[in-house]
Amino acid sequence: MKITLQTLTPLWTGGVDQTCDRLHETGLIGSLRWWYEVLVRGLGGYACDPTGEDRCPDKDGNRCVACELFGCTGWARKFRL
């Protein structure tokens, strides 16, 4: 499935020098993941903290829904941007 999006306002995905000279894919994916985790947790689901000690995969090799979609160590993200 291919989806085309058009922004209504400028996207802030600035670089090191804090200028928005181009769209930084990593910043956009990070923002999407953050909002996805907010929705999952807000609806009572579980999303790991990818920067914490309890990140995915767990000792049994299971992954949370956010890691299933956006990827984690040893697991690729399920979409291309």
Helices and strands as residue ranges (DSSP letters): H 25-42, H 65-70
